[in-house]
Amino acid sequence: MPGSESGNQGVVVRIDPRRCIANAKCTTAAPGIYVLDEETGVAVLENEADATLQQLFAGARACPTQAITIEQFGRRVFPQILTPMFGVDDPDTGSGSN
């Protein structure tokens, strides 16, 4: 899945076409930065060189399916990857929580 280097401090924005449902909330949150492709209906970055970090994050936060991910310096910063709450070994006790 291709990413776009925006020139904003090592930020890479990726849009997963399998998750995008053409809801267009990203285009409302950051008009002129995110647009829907007319043929596929998938969101794409346009004018990314002019985009601010605030606009990139606003569009990503508005996406209901979290199809837009943002990485900075090779590390994913949005959406956050949450650790599982249940069924994982507790490192302090060495036992699972099941």
VEXSESE-512617 format. One record per residue: residue number from 1; residue in one letter; x, y, z of N, C-alpha, C, CB in turn. Coordinates in Angstrom, 3 decimals, decimal comma. Atoms other than C-alpha are relative to their C-alpha. Last residue first. Glycine has a CB too. Layout:
NUM|A|X|Y|Z|X|Y|Z|X|Y|Z|X|Y|Z;
...
***
This chain:
98|N|1,222|0,702|0,430|-8,302|-15,576|31,203|-0,680|-0,651|1,138|0,302|-1,027|-1,045;
97|S|1,146|-0,577|-0,722|-5,859|-13,037|32,644|-1,297|-0,666|-0,412|-0,091|1,508|-0,249;
96|G|0,977|-0,650|0,851|-2,767|-14,975|31,699|-1,155|0,515|0,817|-0,496|-0,947|-1,068;
95|S|1,219|0,772|0,277|0,011|-15,705|34,140|-0,913|0,800|-0,884|-0,725|-0,391|1,300;
94|G|-0,284|1,113|0,893|3,626|-14,568|34,331|-1,227|-0,837|-0,307|1,061|-0,871|0,594;
93|T|0,292|1,277|-0,666|2,918|-12,475|37,416|0,296|-1,194|-0,876|-1,441|-0,045|0,428;
92|D|-0,370|-0,021|-1,422|4,478|-9,154|36,434|-0,185|-1,346|0,662|-0,813|1,036|0,739;
91|P|-1,454|0,117|-0,158|4,489|-9,705|32,647|0,442|-0,020|1,457|0,684|1,138|-0,710;
90|D|-0,408|-1,132|-0,821|0,743|-10,440|32,687|1,496|-0,114|0,246|-0,793|0,047|1,347;
89|D|-0,764|0,292|-1,210|0,091|-12,845|29,854|0,395|1,279|0,708|1,242|-0,821|-0,332;
88|V|-1,427|-0,191|0,202|-2,533|-11,601|27,422|0,706|-0,302|1,313|0,320|1,447|-0,495;
87|G|-0,587|1,144|0,662|-6,107|-12,841|27,234|1,480|0,114|-0,271|-0,690|-0,233|-1,255;
86|F|0,284|1,304|-0,560|-7,747|-9,507|27,979|0,748|-1,079|-0,769|-1,502|-0,274|-0,012;
85|M|0,311|-0,084|-1,426|-6,917|-5,837|27,572|-0,136|-1,375|0,635|-1,277|0,789|0,211;
84|P|1,206|0,725|-0,408|-5,137|-6,022|24,236|-0,194|0,073|1,512|0,078|-1,467|-0,453;
83|T|-0,329|1,345|-0,453|-2,577|-3,288|23,556|-1,276|-0,699|0,447|1,043|0,037|1,151;
82|L|0,294|0,269|-1,402|-3,797|-0,333|21,552|0,382|-1,432|0,354|-1,487|0,249|0,302;
81|I|0,177|1,443|-0,123|-2,169|0,710|18,313|-0,172|-0,294|1,483|1,219|-0,803|-0,618;
80|Q|-0,872|0,706|-0,926|-2,706|4,431|18,049|-0,319|-1,484|-0,023|-0,142|0,562|1,423;
79|P|0,567|0,164|-1,343|-4,415|5,746|14,960|0,943|-0,812|0,871|-1,385|-0,678|-0,066;
78|F|1,462|-0,054|0,007|-2,247|7,631|14,317|-0,543|-0,992|-1,007|-0,502|1,424|-0,321;
77|V|0,447|-0,897|-1,060|1,408|7,747|15,404|-1,520|0,169|0,023|0,660|1,351|-0,162;
76|R|1,409|-0,366|0,114|2,852|4,821|13,463|-0,416|0,854|1,186|-0,885|-1,255|-0,092;
75|R|0,799|0,521|-1,118|6,635|4,877|13,567|-1,430|0,492|-0,118|0,605|0,425|1,361;
74|G|0,128|1,454|0,041|8,833|5,193|10,481|-0,821|-0,614|1,114|1,329|-0,596|0,025;
73|F|-1,320|0,605|-0,129|9,961|8,780|11,202|-0,094|-1,522|0,112|0,725|0,573|1,217;
72|Q|-1,028|-1,032|-0,076|6,342|9,835|11,599|1,314|-0,676|0,336|-0,358|1,095|1,058;
71|E|-1,268|0,428|-0,588|3,555|7,564|10,459|0,942|1,192|0,036|0,628|-1,185|-0,800;
70|I|-1,073|-0,981|0,076|-0,055|8,513|9,815|1,209|-0,550|0,740|-0,442|1,370|0,591;
69|T|-0,997|0,143|-1,053|-2,825|6,068|9,037|1,109|1,011|-0,239|0,567|-1,447|0,049;
68|I|-1,144|-0,900|0,144|-5,980|6,821|7,082|0,930|-0,198|1,188|-0,459|1,490|-0,104;
67|A|-0,701|0,383|1,222|-8,481|3,962|6,749|1,256|0,840|-0,207|-0,924|0,139|-1,205;
66|Q|-1,438|-0,104|-0,255|-9,534|4,487|10,359|0,808|-0,507|-1,191|0,378|-0,785|1,263;
65|T|-0,536|1,361|0,095|-13,067|3,340|9,477|1,499|-0,068|0,273|-0,285|-0,567|-1,368;
64|P|0,715|0,921|-0,886|-14,904|6,491|10,617|0,552|-1,422|-0,015|-1,448|-0,032|-0,376;
63|C|0,323|1,236|0,724|-12,282|8,846|9,119|-0,673|-1,010|0,922|1,272|-0,615|-0,614;
62|A|1,396|-0,020|0,448|-12,487|12,195|10,934|-0,415|-1,306|-0,672|-0,219|1,155|-0,958;
61|R|0,899|0,157|-1,156|-9,281|11,600|12,900|-1,459|-0,082|-0,416|0,185|1,155|0,972;
60|A|-0,149|1,361|-0,515|-7,330|11,036|9,675|-0,936|-0,250|1,172|1,445|-0,254|0,423;
59|G|0,609|0,935|0,943|-8,659|14,218|8,082|0,061|-1,433|0,498|0,679|0,100|-1,346;
58|A|1,443|-0,238|-0,030|-7,855|16,296|11,153|-0,718|-0,961|-0,934|-0,319|1,454|-0,385;
57|F|0,575|0,696|-1,146|-4,390|14,692|11,413|-1,513|0,187|0,077|0,647|0,489|1,286;
56|L|-0,180|1,439|0,207|-3,399|15,739|7,900|-0,646|-0,792|1,127|1,491|-0,348|-0,103;
55|Q|0,941|0,447|1,025|-4,900|19,202|8,365|0,103|-1,500|-0,232|0,247|0,746|-1,307;
54|Q|1,346|-0,077|-0,558|-3,088|19,775|11,661|-1,038|-0,501|-1,009|-0,322|1,442|0,424;
53|L|0,197|1,182|-0,843|0,196|18,568|10,184|-1,415|-0,030|0,566|1,028|-0,025|1,143;
52|T|-0,611|-0,144|-1,321|-0,159|21,233|7,512|-0,217|-1,297|0,771|-0,598|1,224|0,776;
51|A|0,742|0,430|-1,184|-0,848|20,396|3,895|0,789|0,264|1,275|-0,347|-1,483|-0,100;
50|D|0,556|-1,179|-0,668|0,716|22,452|1,091|-0,690|-0,343|1,317|-0,981|0,698|-0,917;
49|A|-1,130|-0,881|-0,312|2,999|19,636|-0,122|-0,472|1,245|0,754|0,736|0,409|-1,293;
48|E|-0,625|0,417|-1,256|0,038|17,276|0,151|1,184|0,868|0,385|0,443|-1,434|-0,098;
47|N|-0,687|-1,173|-0,554|-1,864|19,211|-2,494|0,686|-0,329|1,315|-0,984|1,148|0,204;
46|E|-0,237|-0,946|1,073|-4,073|16,168|-3,025|0,615|1,236|0,643|-1,325|0,342|-0,789;
45|L|-0,600|-1,271|-0,403|-4,136|13,117|-0,830|0,234|0,854|-1,228|1,324|-0,224|0,768;
44|V|-1,400|-0,161|0,387|-6,535|10,381|-1,888|0,488|1,345|0,519|0,178|-0,103|-1,551;
43|A|-0,653|-1,252|-0,355|-9,864|9,117|-0,582|1,456|-0,031|-0,449|-0,096|0,255|1,517;
42|V|-0,915|0,112|-1,126|-11,362|6,178|-2,448|0,656|1,358|0,247|1,073|-1,095|-0,261;
41|G|0,707|-0,431|-1,200|-14,417|6,657|-4,672|0,859|-0,060|1,250|-1,221|-0,839|0,197;
40|T|0,047|1,061|-1,012|-12,711|4,572|-7,355|-0,815|0,367|1,228|1,390|-0,354|0,425;
39|E|0,205|1,341|0,552|-13,304|6,661|-10,478|-0,199|-1,058|1,071|1,170|-0,382|-0,864;
38|E|1,279|0,096|0,708|-13,851|10,136|-9,021|-0,282|-1,400|-0,524|-0,025|0,976|-1,146;
37|D|-0,288|0,311|1,394|-11,047|9,829|-6,466|-1,328|-0,240|-0,714|0,947|-1,245|-0,124;
36|L|0,402|1,333|0,437|-12,292|11,408|-3,260|0,327|-0,156|-1,477|-1,512|-0,244|0,259;
35|V|1,077|-0,026|0,985|-10,326|14,376|-1,974|-0,355|-1,437|-0,341|0,410|0,803|-1,282;
34|Y|0,560|1,321|0,309|-8,104|14,936|1,066|-1,130|0,206|-0,996|-0,511|-0,740|1,301;
33|I|-1,121|0,883|-0,322|-6,022|18,120|1,132|-0,392|-1,443|-0,301|0,423|0,156|1,490;
32|G|-1,114|-0,295|0,878|-8,396|20,550|-0,577|1,233|-0,844|0,259|0,353|1,421|0,121;
31|P|0,332|-0,223|1,412|-10,817|20,404|2,300|1,222|0,405|-0,812|-1,077|1,070|-0,125;
30|A|-1,179|-0,630|0,611|-9,369|19,002|5,538|-0,258|0,207|-1,490|1,283|-0,869|0,221;
29|A|-0,917|-0,438|-1,063|-12,210|18,048|7,890|1,218|0,724|-0,555|0,452|-1,194|0,827;
28|T|0,645|-1,086|-0,731|-14,815|17,937|5,107|0,942|0,567|1,052|-1,299|-0,486|0,655;
27|T|0,027|-1,147|0,912|-12,600|15,888|2,793|-0,666|1,208|0,644|-0,728|-0,367|-1,293;
26|C|-1,349|-0,571|0,056|-11,801|13,526|5,668|0,032|1,223|-0,904|1,010|-1,046|-0,494;
25|K|-0,189|-0,824|-1,197|-15,518|13,029|6,282|1,387|0,628|0,011|-0,210|-0,837|1,271;
24|A|-0,422|-1,373|0,289|-15,869|11,878|2,672|0,120|0,892|1,232|-0,960|0,620|-0,954;
23|N|0,869|-0,778|-0,880|-17,738|8,649|3,521|0,250|1,497|-0,156|0,210|-0,417|1,456;
22|A|0,409|-1,209|0,722|-16,056|6,985|0,549|-1,000|0,839|0,791|-0,603|-0,376|-1,343;
21|I|1,385|0,231|0,442|-15,906|3,632|2,372|-0,589|1,230|-0,687|-0,876|-0,393|1,192;
20|C|0,683|-1,246|0,332|-12,111|3,518|2,787|-1,391|-0,301|-0,551|0,823|0,821|-1,021;
19|R|0,767|-0,478|-1,159|-11,033|0,268|4,437|-0,805|1,252|-0,296|0,926|0,271|1,153;
18|R|0,945|1,056|-0,412|-9,870|-1,623|1,342|-0,869|0,441|1,168|0,759|-1,274|0,380;
17|P|1,182|0,000|0,868|-8,343|1,550|-0,154|-1,014|-1,084|0,363|0,426|-0,178|-1,436;
16|D|0,285|1,393|0,353|-6,021|1,895|2,857|-1,263|-0,034|-0,857|-0,169|-0,891|1,282;
15|I|1,450|0,188|0,073|-4,838|5,512|2,904|-0,251|-1,403|-0,508|-0,684|1,070|-0,923;
14|R|0,432|1,136|0,805|-1,266|6,057|4,055|-1,527|-0,087|0,056|0,658|-1,328|0,501;
13|V|1,436|0,262|-0,112|0,201|9,345|5,260|-0,351|-1,144|-0,932|-0,843|1,272|-0,335;
12|V|0,495|0,765|1,136|3,964|9,604|5,839|-1,471|-0,313|0,265|0,839|-1,316|-0,224;
11|V|1,333|0,583|-0,107|5,353|12,305|8,131|-0,378|-0,712|-1,301|-1,038|1,088|0,339;
10|G|-0,077|1,452|0,076|9,101|12,918|8,241|-1,329|-0,713|0,077|0,860|-0,495|1,072;
9|Q|-0,784|0,594|-1,082|8,765|16,510|9,448|-0,028|-1,527|0,000|-0,502|0,507|1,321;
8|N|0,291|-0,545|-1,329|5,992|17,632|7,120|0,725|-0,815|1,054|-1,524|0,010|0,277;
7|G|-0,940|-1,076|-0,235|7,406|16,928|3,661|-0,205|0,669|1,343|-0,107|1,014|-1,088;
6|S|0,600|-1,319|0,121|4,252|14,993|2,863|0,991|1,139|0,165|-1,082|0,145|1,002;
5|E|-0,865|-0,809|-0,856|5,799|11,631|2,094|-0,442|1,443|-0,165|1,529|-0,183|-0,361;
4|S|-0,396|-1,286|0,556|2,871|9,744|0,603|0,827|0,747|1,020|-1,229|0,831|-0,418;
3|G|0,131|-1,107|-0,933|2,345|6,082|1,249|0,466|1,271|-0,665|0,793|-0,262|1,288;
2|P|-0,902|-1,134|0,114|1,705|3,204|-1,112|-0,289|1,069|1,034|-0,085|0,591|-1,378;
1|M|0,856|-1,160|0,000|0,000|0,000|0,000|0,903|1,225|0,000|-0,975|-0,003|1,222;
***
